[in-house]
Amino acid sequence: MEIIHIMSKHPETVEPGDTLAKASQMMEVGGFRRLAVVKDGAVVGMLTERDVRQHRGHLDATRVNAAMSEPVLSVTPHTTVQEAVRMMLKRKVGGMPVIDKGNLVGMVTTTDMLEALLQIVEDYEASHPKH
């Protein structure tokens, strides 16, 4: 199975010069735990809830580029789910941007992986009934 089948399409993004207050509000409203940081169409970093929490009390004065993680660990739409899981486990990240030909096309998270695993298990059980 490839990432294109489980990723969230059209992810929300922030720019390096945006405030953490703006990013935090976007996360809260959208229910996101991470945002891709995009400059001139390219993903230049990732911002997580944890990054934002470390600057609590200074969200209006702190820019995204001061808190974001870089370089960015990413996958393509055709990366296998297994390969993406191995990458996420090795680097201990909960999500990655999906990049195709330099463009952000989606986001894949631990939740997406768990939903894919559940679907595989349920499909297997449906095709192999217990006697």
ABEGO torsion letter per residue (X at the ends): XBAAAABBBGBBBBBAABBAAAAAAAAAAAGBABBBBBBGGBBABBBBAAAAAAABGAAAABBAAAABBOBBBBBBAABBAAAAAAAAAAAGBABBBBBBGGBBABBBBAAAAAAAAAAAAAAAAAABBBX
